[in-house]
Amino acid sequence: MENNYSVTDIGLAQKGQKQMALAREQMVGLVELKKEIIKKKIFNNIRIGMALHVTKETAVLVESLVEAGAQVAITGCNPLSTQDDVAAALAKEGVRVYAKKGVSVEEYYDQLNKVLDFEPHITIDDGCDLVNLVHTKRKECMNSIIGGCEETTTGIIRLKAMKKDGVLKYPVVAVNDSKTKHMVDNYYGTGQSTMDGIIRATNILIAGKTVVVCGYGDCGKGVAMRAKALGANVLVTEVDYFKALQAYFDGHRVMPIVDAAPLGDIFVTVTGDKGVIRVEHMKKMKSGSVVCNSGHFDIEIEVAKLKNISKTTEMRSFMDKYEFDNKHIYILAEGRLVNLSAAEGHPSLVMSFSFCNQMLGAEFLIENKGKLSNDLHVLPDAIDQKISKIHLDALGVKIDTLTEEQKAYLASWEEGT
Ligand SMILES: NC(=O)c1ccc[n+]([C@@H]2O[C@H](COP(=O)([O-])OP(=O)(O)OC[C@H]3O[C@@H](n4cnc5c(N)ncnc54)[C@H](O)[C@@H]3O)[C@@H](O)[C@H]2O)c1
């Protein structure tokens, strides 16, 4: 058979397999869920096309789906996030994998197209690029597609816009909106792995620094919490009054970015928005400031515009010095997701929750084939309960159960003061 893969170096496969073994050990919930799904045989003859960060955790999702009977073709969803050893390991296992760390935008789209050439029944996306391609340049793929699953907030925003414009042509499960995904991944995962990315890229001490977190959604709350725990003073910028209020009551100073710019030592954007830190703000920053992004796309910081007025030097991997106006600042990972570029993304246990949701989301699409509207669908609460229970069981945590009397009380209105 012709090589059904395009990876940086197939010789890295053994290294990737070791990474996958470590991930599997931590992904206790997904490994347990897989045993149940295999018995159902629901994925037999199902082709799945994926655009996810090609990490060791994603590889465990891929092998779980393959063991459950599916065929999978996968590419990355960000030019810098592929782990080359993991891509090689998947290729060695016979998975169609088209993923290399550091691809150009053109290569990135070539790889997405290769996944669509596989004529998937289900698309699994992180950021909506695959769905977007199906709806624009690859409309013929619609013939085989049952539905899709979307991993992240930015993808959900794009899908909602597609629905609003009346162009969304198949049902998509909003995996991001499951409680067990959003709380564990965006909050705890992004919190830890963003700080991990900053530390690996710079190796600077966080204690005593002023960390400016732009955006106080679940990701921003997580980053702020971990930065504070490392001894930083946290400043938050927001555009939403309620989120700003929460940041204030969580003990952070809240102010517009224009005021935060001269005060911060480290800046992190996590908004899903564009142009959040602009050149005018970077001009106000102290020399030596570190600026990075952990939101989905690389448009939160005006890196390209800053480049036009700067002399740039790569100081370390993922840490570039930009010199302008007689000072310099450091941009990490070219303004792309710092946690997936300079570090390895979320810890494996975090991704176990996200990927249980992906697996059950795909199952939901198959079980409800032809019955779902061309809209976004949030998985039922029972699935969040199931995923929570699987993990707590595997982690050895027990909880109380309602007594009959309590059940009756909670379902009644008569009993009061
Ligand atoms: N790094 C990762 O691994 C990772 C993981 C999950 C999600 N994400 C991405 O992170 C981003 C944020 O996700 P979330 O779940 O926290 O979203 P969210 O919608 O819960 O929060 C985003 C916050 O940013 C605020 N915001 C928007 N524009 C702003 C601006 N100009 N200035 C300041 N604040 C602004 C919004 O009001 C909102 O409170 C998305 O792009 C998402 O896809 C990244």
The ligand as an SDF file (V2000), in Angstrom:
LIG
                    3D

 44 48  0  0  0  0  0  0  0  0999 V2000
   -5.0990   27.3070   24.8870 N   0  0  0  0  0  0  0  0  0  0  0  0
   -5.9510   26.2900   24.8930 C   0  0  0  0  0  0  0  0  0  0  0  0
   -5.5700   25.1280   24.9910 O   0  0  0  0  0  0  0  0  0  0  0  0
   -7.4160   26.5780   24.8040 C   0  0  0  0  0  0  0  0  0  0  0  0
   -8.3300   25.7030   25.4160 C   0  0  0  0  0  0  0  0  0  0  0  0
   -9.6960   26.0210   25.3440 C   0  0  0  0  0  0  0  0  0  0  0  0
  -10.0940   27.1650   24.6560 C   0  0  0  0  0  0  0  0  0  0  0  0
   -9.1660   27.9620   24.0350 N   0  0  0  0  0  0  0  0  0  0  0  0
   -9.5010   29.1910   23.3060 C   0  0  0  0  0  0  0  0  0  0  0  0
   -9.3520   30.2760   24.2250 O   0  0  0  0  0  0  0  0  0  0  0  0
  -10.2380   31.3400   23.8440 C   0  0  0  0  0  0  0  0  0  0  0  0
  -11.1070   31.7090   25.0440 C   0  0  0  0  0  0  0  0  0  0  0  0
  -11.9280   30.6020   25.4150 O   0  0  0  0  0  0  0  0  0  0  0  0
  -12.9590   30.7080   26.6550 P   0  0  0  0  0  0  0  0  0  0  0  0
  -13.6200   29.3830   26.7310 O   0  0  0  0  0  0  0  0  0  0  0  0
  -12.2920   31.2720   27.8400 O   0  0  0  0  0  0  0  0  0  0  0  0
  -13.9790   31.7810   26.0400 O   0  0  0  0  0  0  0  0  0  0  0  0
  -15.0340   32.6870   26.8110 P   0  0  0  0  0  0  0  0  0  0  0  0
  -15.9660   33.1580   25.7620 O   0  0  0  0  0  0  0  0  0  0  0  0
  -15.5350   31.9780   28.0220 O   0  0  0  0  0  0  0  0  0  0  0  0
  -14.1210   33.9200   27.3370 O   0  0  0  0  0  0  0  0  0  0  0  0
  -13.5540   34.8920   26.5010 C   0  0  0  0  0  0  0  0  0  0  0  0
  -13.5970   36.2100   27.2750 C   0  0  0  0  0  0  0  0  0  0  0  0
  -12.8690   37.2000   26.5510 O   0  0  0  0  0  0  0  0  0  0  0  0
  -13.5570   38.4230   26.6880 C   0  0  0  0  0  0  0  0  0  0  0  0
  -13.1510   39.3340   25.6100 N   0  0  0  0  0  0  0  0  0  0  0  0
  -13.5480   39.3710   24.3110 C   0  0  0  0  0  0  0  0  0  0  0  0
  -12.9330   40.3720   23.6600 N   0  0  0  0  0  0  0  0  0  0  0  0
  -12.1290   40.9820   24.5580 C   0  0  0  0  0  0  0  0  0  0  0  0
  -11.2330   42.0830   24.4810 C   0  0  0  0  0  0  0  0  0  0  0  0
  -11.0600   42.7760   23.3600 N   0  0  0  0  0  0  0  0  0  0  0  0
  -10.5530   42.4240   25.6140 N   0  0  0  0  0  0  0  0  0  0  0  0
  -10.7140   41.7540   26.7770 C   0  0  0  0  0  0  0  0  0  0  0  0
  -11.5670   40.7030   26.9020 N   0  0  0  0  0  0  0  0  0  0  0  0
  -12.2540   40.3240   25.8000 C   0  0  0  0  0  0  0  0  0  0  0  0
  -15.0230   38.0390   26.6250 C   0  0  0  0  0  0  0  0  0  0  0  0
  -15.8540   39.0260   27.1890 O   0  0  0  0  0  0  0  0  0  0  0  0
  -15.0270   36.7510   27.4360 C   0  0  0  0  0  0  0  0  0  0  0  0
  -15.2870   36.9680   28.8110 O   0  0  0  0  0  0  0  0  0  0  0  0
  -11.0090   30.8170   22.6360 C   0  0  0  0  0  0  0  0  0  0  0  0
  -10.3360   31.2110   21.4610 O   0  0  0  0  0  0  0  0  0  0  0  0
  -10.9050   29.3010   22.7920 C   0  0  0  0  0  0  0  0  0  0  0  0
  -11.0990   28.6320   21.5810 O   0  0  0  0  0  0  0  0  0  0  0  0
   -7.8230   27.7020   24.1320 C   0  0  0  0  0  0  0  0  0  0  0  0
  1  2  1  0
  2  3  2  0
  2  4  1  0
  4  5  1  0
  4 44  2  0
  5  6  2  0
  6  7  1  0
  7  8  2  0
  8  9  1  0
  8 44  1  0
  9 10  1  0
  9 42  1  0
 10 11  1  0
 11 12  1  0
 11 40  1  0
 12 13  1  0
 13 14  1  0
 14 15  2  0
 14 16  1  0
 14 17  1  0
 17 18  1  0
 18 19  2  0
 18 20  1  0
 18 21  1  0
 21 22  1  0
 22 23  1  0
 23 24  1  0
 23 38  1  0
 24 25  1  0
 25 26  1  0
 25 36  1  0
 26 27  1  0
 26 35  1  0
 27 28  2  0
 28 29  1  0
 29 30  1  0
 29 35  2  0
 30 31  1  0
 30 32  2  0
 32 33  1  0
 33 34  2  0
 34 35  1  0
 36 37  1  0
 36 38  1  0
 38 39  1  0
 40 41  1  0
 40 42  1  0
 42 43  1  0
M  CHG  2   8   1  16  -1
M  END
$$$$
